[in-house]
Amino acid sequence: MESKIHIYRAKSPIIATAIHDGHSIAPSLRSNMLLSEHERMREEDPYTAEMINFPVNRIVVDNSRFMVDLNRPRDRAIYRSPNDAWGLAVWATKLTQEQEEEILTFYDTFYSEVKKVLLDLIQSYGYFIVLDVHSYNHRRKDPYIEAISSENPEINIGTANNISKWRPIIDTFIDSLSKTTIDDHFPDVRENIKFKGGTFSNWICSQYSKFGCVLSVEFKKTFMDEWTGRVNISHLMDIQRALQASILPLETELKKLYQTASTDK
């Protein structure tokens, strides 16, 4: 299976990821895919790669989550039944063992490549932050009916997998996003309301919590029409600028934490 993982390196302790941005299905699997491109795009996270297009380390995955979901446990990374995929039947016939093995090899390759990046940043800086960027639907049942805002913040920050050491980083990030204008207003930013952080976040935190944290950022799809895929470019660019504006405060807070830890030794 062709590698669809793009890693862009920068002189920064911060990694931004868009692991659900992708839309690609391996050629050998396309004839067995039941869903149209339009149906797949509704549940993918389009435009998240553009959100993180600024000078930090970046990891972007082109493969669709409908082929392999990198934010789920390995044994659930393939959507085998409608219960795995919001009620959607994904495959016309059951995948063969060989096909599943090929897909899961890609899954393993992704985590291996991320590990290399993390270890390199730990060696270079002693610490890191991962901005794990996603988006989520808020008109799933009907294109004209929004989910209630009290349970669906404009920006949900998932932090449950982090240890308490990283609380200042979390607070800095939430404060920065809350004070940045997006679509002509200050956004509703809340923590662990809709999502608390998935398998990708959990894996990083379980392995490297001493050195860094993961901020799983879910943008409600108010920047686009989730039924047609049409995006509001101005709104999207506001999101990109808001994320980029958080980088300096995060790096500053990281250095303070690292210096304090070094002094305490």
C-alpha positions as CSV (number, residue, x, y, z in Angstrom):
1,M,0.0,0.0,0.0
2,E,1.4,3.4,-1.0
3,S,2.4,5.6,1.9
4,K,0.0,8.5,2.4
5,I,1.7,10.0,5.4
6,H,3.3,13.4,4.9
7,I,5.7,14.7,7.6
8,Y,6.9,18.3,7.4
9,R,9.7,19.2,9.8
10,A,10.3,22.7,11.4
11,K,12.5,24.1,14.1
12,S,9.8,23.9,16.8
13,P,8.9,21.6,19.7
14,I,5.3,21.6,18.4
15,I,3.7,19.1,16.1
16,A,0.3,19.8,14.4
17,T,-1.5,16.8,13.0
18,A,-4.4,16.2,10.6
19,I,-4.9,12.5,10.7
20,H,-8.5,12.5,9.5
21,D,-8.1,15.1,6.7
22,G,-7.5,12.4,4.1
23,H,-10.0,11.2,1.4
24,S,-7.9,8.6,-0.4
25,I,-8.8,4.9,-0.7
26,A,-6.2,2.4,-1.9
27,P,-6.9,1.4,-5.6
28,S,-7.1,-2.3,-4.7
29,L,-10.0,-1.5,-2.3
30,R,-12.0,1.1,-4.3
31,S,-14.2,-1.4,-6.1
32,N,-15.3,-2.8,-2.7
33,M,-16.2,0.6,-1.2
34,L,-19.9,1.1,-0.9
35,L,-19.8,4.8,0.1
36,S,-19.7,7.6,-2.4
37,E,-17.0,10.2,-2.1
38,H,-19.6,12.7,-0.9
39,E,-20.8,10.3,1.8
40,R,-17.2,9.7,3.0
41,M,-16.4,13.4,3.1
42,R,-19.2,14.1,5.5
43,E,-17.5,12.1,8.2
44,E,-14.0,12.9,7.3
45,D,-12.2,16.1,8.5
46,P,-11.7,18.0,5.3
47,Y,-9.6,21.2,5.4
48,T,-7.9,20.3,8.7
49,A,-4.6,20.1,6.8
50,E,-5.1,23.7,5.8
51,M,-5.9,24.7,9.4
52,I,-2.4,23.6,10.4
53,N,-0.5,25.0,7.4
54,F,1.9,27.1,9.4
55,P,5.6,26.7,10.4
56,V,5.6,23.9,13.0
57,N,6.2,20.2,12.6
58,R,3.2,18.8,10.7
59,I,1.9,15.3,10.0
60,V,-0.9,15.0,7.4
61,V,-2.5,11.7,6.4
62,D,-4.1,11.4,2.9
63,N,-5.8,8.1,3.5
64,S,-9.5,8.2,4.4
65,R,-10.6,7.1,7.9
66,F,-13.0,4.8,6.1
67,M,-10.0,2.8,5.0
68,V,-8.2,3.0,8.3
69,D,-9.0,5.1,11.4
70,L,-5.8,6.1,13.0
71,N,-7.6,7.5,16.0
72,R,-9.1,4.2,17.1
73,P,-7.4,1.1,18.6
74,R,-5.7,-1.2,16.2
75,D,-8.4,-3.9,16.4
76,R,-11.1,-1.3,15.6
77,A,-9.2,0.7,13.1
78,I,-11.2,-0.9,10.2
79,Y,-14.9,-0.2,10.0
80,R,-16.2,-3.7,9.7
81,S,-19.9,-3.0,10.4
82,P,-22.3,-0.1,10.3
83,N,-22.0,0.1,14.1
84,D,-18.3,1.2,13.6
85,A,-19.2,4.0,11.2
86,W,-22.3,6.1,12.3
87,G,-24.6,3.5,10.8
88,L,-23.0,3.4,7.4
89,A,-22.2,0.2,5.6
90,V,-18.7,0.7,4.3
91,W,-17.6,-2.5,2.4
92,A,-19.6,-4.4,-0.2
93,T,-18.0,-7.7,0.9
94,K,-16.0,-8.6,3.9
95,L,-12.3,-7.7,3.5
96,T,-9.9,-10.6,3.1
97,Q,-7.3,-11.3,5.8
98,E,-4.6,-10.2,3.4
99,Q,-6.4,-6.8,2.8
100,E,-6.8,-6.3,6.5
101,E,-3.2,-7.1,7.1
102,E,-2.1,-4.6,4.5
103,I,-4.3,-1.9,6.0
104,L,-3.0,-2.6,9.5
105,T,0.5,-2.5,8.2
106,F,-0.2,1.1,7.2
107,Y,-1.6,1.7,10.7
108,D,1.6,0.4,12.3
109,T,3.8,2.4,9.9
110,F,2.0,5.6,10.9
111,Y,2.6,5.1,14.6
112,S,6.2,4.1,14.0
113,E,6.7,7.3,12.0
114,V,5.1,9.5,14.7
115,K,7.3,7.8,17.3
116,K,10.4,8.8,15.4
117,V,9.3,12.5,15.3
118,L,8.4,12.5,19.0
119,L,11.8,11.0,20.0
120,D,13.6,13.5,17.8
121,L,11.8,16.4,19.5
122,I,12.5,15.0,22.9
123,Q,16.2,14.7,22.0
124,S,16.3,18.2,20.5
125,Y,14.2,20.1,23.0
126,G,13.4,17.8,26.0
127,Y,9.7,18.4,25.5
128,F,6.9,18.7,22.9
129,I,3.2,19.6,22.3
130,V,1.0,17.8,19.8
131,L,-2.0,19.8,18.4
132,D,-4.2,16.9,17.2
133,V,-6.6,18.8,14.9
134,H,-10.0,17.5,13.9
135,S,-13.5,18.7,13.0
136,Y,-17.0,17.4,13.9
137,N,-20.5,17.4,12.5
138,H,-23.3,19.4,14.2
139,R,-26.0,18.9,11.6
140,R,-25.8,15.1,11.3
141,K,-29.5,14.4,11.3
142,D,-30.6,17.2,9.0
143,P,-28.8,19.8,6.9
144,Y,-31.0,22.6,8.4
145,I,-31.1,21.6,12.1
146,E,-28.1,22.3,14.3
147,A,-27.2,20.3,17.4
148,I,-27.7,22.2,20.6
149,S,-24.8,24.5,21.3
150,S,-24.7,23.8,25.0
151,E,-23.4,20.3,24.2
152,N,-21.5,21.2,21.1
153,P,-18.9,24.0,21.6
154,E,-17.5,25.7,18.6
155,I,-14.1,24.5,19.7
156,N,-13.7,21.4,21.9
157,I,-10.3,20.8,23.5
158,G,-9.9,17.2,24.5
159,T,-7.3,16.9,27.3
160,A,-8.3,13.9,29.4
161,N,-5.3,11.8,28.5
162,N,-2.8,14.3,29.8
163,I,-1.2,14.3,33.3
164,S,-1.7,17.2,35.6
165,K,1.8,18.5,34.9
166,W,0.5,20.0,31.6
167,R,-2.3,22.0,33.1
168,P,-0.5,25.4,32.4
169,I,-0.2,24.4,28.7
170,I,-3.8,23.5,28.5
171,D,-4.9,26.8,30.1
172,T,-2.6,28.8,27.9
173,F,-4.0,27.2,24.7
174,I,-7.6,27.7,25.7
175,D,-7.0,31.3,26.7
176,S,-5.2,32.0,23.4
177,L,-8.0,30.5,21.3
178,S,-10.7,32.2,23.3
179,K,-9.2,35.7,22.8
180,T,-8.7,35.3,19.0
181,T,-11.4,36.5,16.7
182,I,-12.8,33.7,14.4
183,D,-15.6,34.6,11.9
184,D,-16.0,38.1,13.6
185,H,-16.5,36.8,17.1
186,F,-14.7,35.3,20.1
187,P,-15.3,31.5,19.8
188,D,-16.9,29.3,22.3
189,V,-14.0,27.2,23.5
190,R,-14.6,24.5,26.1
191,E,-12.7,21.5,27.4
192,N,-13.8,17.8,27.3
193,I,-17.4,18.5,26.4
194,K,-17.9,16.7,23.1
195,F,-14.6,14.8,22.9
196,K,-11.9,14.0,25.4
197,G,-9.2,12.8,23.2
198,G,-9.0,9.5,21.2
199,T,-6.6,6.6,20.7
200,F,-3.9,8.7,19.1
201,S,-3.8,11.1,22.0
202,N,-4.0,8.2,24.5
203,W,-1.1,6.4,22.9
204,I,1.2,9.5,22.9
205,C,0.3,10.3,26.5
206,S,0.7,6.7,27.7
207,Q,4.2,6.6,26.2
208,Y,5.6,10.1,26.6
209,S,3.6,12.0,29.2
210,K,6.7,13.0,31.0
211,F,7.9,14.9,28.0
212,G,4.8,16.4,26.4
213,C,1.1,16.6,26.1
214,V,-1.6,16.3,23.4
215,L,-4.3,19.0,22.8
216,S,-7.0,17.3,20.7
217,V,-8.8,20.2,19.0
218,E,-12.2,19.6,17.5
219,F,-13.7,22.4,15.4
220,K,-17.4,22.3,14.9
221,K,-18.1,22.3,11.2
222,T,-19.5,25.9,11.2
223,F,-16.7,26.8,8.8
224,M,-18.2,24.6,6.1
225,D,-21.4,23.0,5.0
226,E,-21.0,19.5,6.1
227,W,-23.6,18.2,3.7
228,T,-22.2,19.7,0.5
229,G,-18.5,20.1,1.5
230,R,-18.5,23.7,0.6
231,V,-16.1,25.7,2.8
232,N,-16.1,29.4,3.9
233,I,-12.5,30.3,3.1
234,S,-12.5,33.4,5.3
235,H,-13.7,31.4,8.3
236,L,-11.1,28.6,7.6
237,M,-8.3,31.2,7.4
238,D,-9.4,32.7,10.7
239,I,-9.1,29.2,12.3
240,Q,-5.6,28.8,10.8
241,R,-4.5,32.2,12.2
242,A,-6.0,31.4,15.6
243,L,-4.0,28.2,15.8
244,Q,-0.9,29.9,14.6
245,A,-1.3,32.7,17.1
246,S,-1.3,30.1,19.9
247,I,2.2,28.8,19.0
248,L,4.3,31.5,20.7
249,P,2.3,31.4,24.0
250,L,2.6,27.7,24.0
251,E,6.3,27.7,23.3
252,T,6.9,30.3,26.0
253,E,4.9,28.3,28.6
254,L,6.8,25.1,27.6
255,K,10.1,26.8,28.2
256,K,9.0,28.0,31.6
257,L,7.9,24.5,32.6
258,Y,11.1,23.0,31.4
259,Q,13.2,25.5,33.2
260,T,11.3,25.1,36.4
261,A,11.7,21.3,36.2
262,S,15.4,21.7,35.6
263,T,15.8,24.0,38.6
264,D,13.9,21.5,40.8
265,K,16.3,18.6,40.0
